[in-house]
Each structure stands twice: as C-alpha cells, then as structure tokens.
C-alpha cells in the first residue's frame, strides 16, 4: 500500500470542511511574465538587483 493509498483512508469528519477550504495544493512555480507589471518589476528587482547589491557589498568590504 503506497503513501497515497493510506492518505485516502484517513478522513477526519470534523476537519473535512476546513480541509476542503484550505486544500489549495502545494506551492506552484511563479512565472513573472504572467504577473501584472508592478509585481513583475518588483520581482525583477529581487532576482537581479539583490545579487548585484550583495556582490557590491562583498567587493566594498574586500577593499575596505
């Protein structure tokens, strides 16, 4: 019996409504090109800007 088969048999009737409401599934991959422009630019800042700032911090602290 696999793990999935065991989870089908476990049903807590008192928690069933909450489990159905909160059952959105696991985290999903985020595609920035599908986001609105302000959110997309904010995401681009973190994806590109933060590593550049960290690299600048390392370089500045190395020469100090």
Secondary structure, 3 states (H helix, E strand, C coil): CCHHHHHHHCCCCCCHHHHHHHCCCCCCCCCHHHCCHHHHHHHHHHHHHHHHHHHHHHHHHHHC
